[in-house]
């Protein structure tokens, strides 16, 4: 399959089924994305790439497409991944590049007819995601299962009180591990964006909380409220800011909840306990989100589970 490529090096691929390789050709480096184990992700990656390639953001160019073997040859963005190069002095600058890219990403795609083919987030998906917390995290922490029903029912009740507008292309995994620092480029283009094949249509602020409320790397939230308002002012949601902010924290709280279940699930399914190291950071992010959300019933339930 790879006979035309030399000096192949297998790179870290995370929980995805795809394999990522770096290779050299005529003294230049390229990336191979091998989707042979997941045809759906291969097709999704191409579909989203065709939407994003004309936007003024940095995504790896695709040079070759092998439809038979489900392989892509793409531009190599190097090794300066956000989660590996950030420090206390540059994290805010890196985050701002990403937010500027996200604003451009959002304002272009919201009116794109090409997004009509994407799946749309809904309550069934929401419920399935937070149920991973009940299925995996609560048994892991030996939490009494008598809380399961009231936990899910409380989430359903609050969800139905929000009038969510799922009209925006969401990257889904817009976080430090999928962002590359490209110092040779200018302004927001210094932020390279990877792994967009799981995109869907959802809440306008989804990618923002994936970025600012990172569950793998903890950094200060001191700039977050300013960035939430800045993003709101520059993406023009059809709702008041206070409602946007509440929806941001509601869905972020559900995401942190799902991730707690996901870390335990991955440790079991992938037989890799390294995911468990993210639990403490995720709990910290979850508690911060609950404080900002200020929903009494949810706070009471999480007090019983996490304390």
C-alpha positions in Angstrom: 0.0 0.0 0.0 2.8 2.4 0.9 5.4 1.2 -1.6 5.7 4.6 -3.2 6.6 6.3 0.1 9.9 6.2 1.9 11.0 6.8 5.4 7.5 6.3 6.9 7.2 7.2 10.5 4.0 6.3 12.4 2.8 9.3 14.5 0.5 9.5 17.5 -3.1 9.1 16.4 -5.2 9.4 19.6 -8.4 7.4 19.9 -9.2 7.6 16.2 -9.2 4.5 14.0 -7.1 6.4 11.4 -3.3 6.0 11.2 -1.0 9.0 10.7 2.4 8.7 9.1 5.1 11.2 8.1 7.2 10.5 5.1 9.8 12.2 2.9 9.7 12.7 -0.8 12.4 14.7 -2.7 13.6 16.2 0.6 10.1 17.4 1.5 7.9 16.1 4.3 4.3 15.1 4.0 1.6 13.4 6.1 -0.3 10.3 5.2 -3.8 9.9 6.7 -4.7 6.2 6.5 -8.5 5.8 6.8 -8.6 2.2 5.6 -10.2 1.2 8.9 -12.9 3.8 8.7 -14.4 4.7 5.3 -17.0 7.0 6.8 -14.2 9.2 8.4 -12.4 9.2 5.0 -15.5 10.5 3.2 -16.3 13.0 6.0 -12.7 14.4 5.9 -13.0 15.0 2.2 -16.4 16.6 2.5 -15.4 19.0 5.3 -12.1 19.8 3.5 -14.0 20.9 0.4 -16.0 23.3 2.6 -13.0 24.7 4.5 -10.4 24.9 1.7 -11.7 28.2 0.4 -11.8 29.9 3.8 -8.9 32.1 5.1 -7.9 29.7 7.8 -4.9 27.3 7.9 -5.8 23.6 7.2 -3.4 21.1 5.6 -3.7 21.0 1.8 -4.5 17.6 0.3 -2.1 16.7 -2.5 -3.2 13.1 -3.3 -6.4 11.1 -2.8 -6.4 7.3 -3.0 -10.1 6.4 -3.0 -9.4 2.6 -3.3 -7.2 2.4 -0.1 -8.8 5.4 1.7 -5.6 7.3 2.0 -4.8 11.0 1.8 -1.4 12.7 1.3 -1.5 16.1 2.9 0.7 19.0 3.9 2.9 18.6 6.9 2.3 21.2 9.6 5.3 20.1 11.6 5.5 19.2 15.3 4.6 22.4 17.2 1.2 21.2 18.4 -0.5 23.7 20.8 -0.5 21.3 23.8 3.2 20.7 23.4 4.5 24.3 22.8 2.2 26.4 25.1 3.5 27.9 28.3 2.2 30.5 30.8 3.7 33.4 28.7 2.3 32.4 25.3 -0.9 30.6 26.0 -3.1 33.7 25.6 -1.5 34.6 22.3 -2.0 31.0 20.9 -5.6 31.0 22.1 -6.3 34.3 20.4 -5.0 33.1 17.1 -7.4 30.1 17.5 -10.3 32.3 18.4 -9.7 34.6 15.4 -9.6 31.5 13.1 -12.8 30.2 14.7 -14.6 33.5 14.1 -13.7 33.4 10.4 -14.6 29.7 10.3 -18.0 30.4 11.8 -18.9 33.5 9.8 -18.2 31.8 6.5 -19.7 28.4 7.0 -23.0 29.5 8.7 -24.3 30.5 5.3 -22.7 27.7 3.3 -25.2 25.4 1.5 -22.5 22.7 1.7 -23.2 22.3 5.4 -26.8 21.0 4.7 -25.5 17.5 4.4 -24.0 17.4 7.9 -25.7 15.7 10.8 -27.4 18.1 13.2 -27.0 17.9 17.0 -30.1 17.0 18.9 -31.4 15.8 22.3 -30.9 12.1 21.4 -27.2 12.7 20.8 -27.0 14.9 23.9 -28.6 12.2 26.1 -26.4 9.4 24.6 -23.3 11.5 25.4 -24.1 12.3 29.0 -25.2 8.7 29.5 -21.5 7.7 29.1 -21.0 9.4 32.5 -23.6 7.2 34.1 -22.4 4.0 32.3 -18.7 4.4 32.9 -17.7 7.1 35.3 -20.2 6.5 38.1 -19.4 2.8 38.4 -15.7 3.7 38.2 -16.2 6.0 41.2 -18.6 3.5 42.9 -21.4 6.1 42.9 -24.8 4.7 44.0 -26.8 3.8 40.9 -30.0 5.2 42.6 -28.8 8.6 41.3 -28.9 7.6 37.6 -32.5 8.3 36.9 -32.7 11.7 38.6 -29.4 12.7 37.0 -30.6 12.1 33.5 -34.0 13.5 34.2 -32.6 16.7 35.6 -30.4 17.2 32.5 -33.5 16.5 30.2 -35.6 19.1 32.1 -32.9 21.8 31.8 -32.1 21.0 28.2 -35.8 21.5 27.2 -35.8 24.9 28.8 -33.2 26.1 26.3 -34.2 27.0 22.8 -31.0 25.9 21.1 -30.3 26.9 17.5 -28.1 24.3 15.9 -27.2 26.2 12.7 -23.4 26.4 12.8 -20.7 24.1 11.4 -18.9 22.7 14.5 -15.4 21.2 14.2 -16.3 19.2 17.4 -12.7 18.6 18.5 -11.3 22.2 18.3 -8.8 21.8 21.2 -5.1 22.1 21.8 -4.3 18.6 20.5 -5.7 19.4 17.1 -4.2 22.9 16.7 -0.7 23.5 15.3 1.5 26.6 15.8 2.7 27.8 12.4 5.2 30.6 13.3 6.1 31.4 9.6 2.5 32.5 8.9 0.9 35.8 9.8 -1.8 36.7 12.3 -4.5 34.1 12.9 -3.1 31.9 10.1 -0.4 30.9 12.7 -3.1 28.5 14.0 -3.2 25.3 11.9 -6.4 23.3 12.3 -6.4 19.5 12.1 -8.9 16.6 12.4 -12.1 18.2 11.3 -13.7 15.0 9.9 -16.2 14.7 12.8 -17.8 18.1 12.1 -21.6 18.6 12.6 -24.1 21.4 12.8 -24.6 22.6 16.3 -24.4 25.4 18.8 -22.4 28.5 17.7 -20.2 28.5 20.8 -19.4 24.7 20.8 -15.9 25.0 19.4 -15.2 28.0 21.6 -15.7 26.0 24.9 -13.8 23.1 23.4 -10.9 25.5 23.1 -11.2 27.6 26.2 -12.3 24.9 28.7 -9.7 22.3 27.7 -10.0 19.0 29.5 -6.5 17.7 28.9 -4.5 20.8 29.7 -5.3 23.2 32.5 -4.6 26.8 32.0 -6.1 29.9 33.6 -9.6 31.1 32.8 -8.6 34.8 33.4 -9.2 35.8 29.8 -12.1 33.4 29.0 -15.0 35.8 29.8 -13.5 38.5 27.6 -13.0 36.0 24.8 -16.5 34.7 25.1 -17.9 38.2 24.7 -15.4 39.0 21.9 -16.5 35.9 20.0 -20.2 36.7 20.6 -19.7 40.3 19.3 -18.0 39.0 16.1 -20.2 36.1 15.2 -23.6 37.8 15.6 -25.8 35.1 17.2 -29.5 35.8 17.0 -29.8 35.7 20.8 -29.0 38.0 23.7 -25.5 37.6 25.2 -26.7 36.4 28.6 -28.6 33.5 26.9 -25.6 32.7 24.7 -23.3 32.6 27.7 -25.7 30.3 29.6 -26.0 28.0 26.7 -22.2 28.0 26.4 -21.8 26.9 30.0 -24.7 24.4 29.8 -23.3 22.5 26.8 -19.8 22.8 28.2 -20.9 21.2 31.4 -22.5 18.4 29.5 -19.3 18.0 27.5 -17.1 17.8 30.5 -19.6 15.3 31.9 -19.4 13.1 28.8 -15.6 13.3 28.8 -15.4 11.9 32.3 -17.3 8.9 31.1 -15.2 8.9 27.9 -11.8 8.7 29.7 -13.0 5.7 31.7 -14.5 4.1 28.6 -11.3 4.6 26.6 -9.2 3.1 29.4 -11.4 0.0 29.3 -12.0 -0.4 25.5 -8.5 0.6 24.4 -6.9 -1.0 27.5 -5.0 2.2 28.0 -5.1 3.8 31.5 -3.3 6.9 30.3 -6.7 8.5 29.6 -7.4 8.4 33.4 -4.8 11.1 34.0 -7.3 13.7 32.5 -10.0 13.0 35.1 -8.8 15.6 37.6 -8.5 18.4 35.1 -11.9 17.5 33.6 -13.5 17.6 37.1 -11.9 21.0 37.7 -13.3 22.3 34.4 -16.7 20.8 35.2 -16.9 22.5 38.6 -15.9 25.8 37.1 -18.6 25.5 34.5 -21.3 24.6 37.1 -20.3 27.7 39.1 -20.9 29.9 36.0 -24.1 28.0 35.1 -25.8 28.4 38.4 -28.5 25.7 38.0 -29.5 24.6 41.5 -30.6 21.0 40.8 -27.6 20.2 38.7 -25.2 21.6 41.4 -26.9 19.5 44.1 -26.6 16.3 42.1 -22.9 16.9 41.2 -22.2 17.7 44.8 -23.3 14.2 45.7 -21.4 12.6 42.9 -18.1 14.5 42.9 -17.6 15.4 46.6 
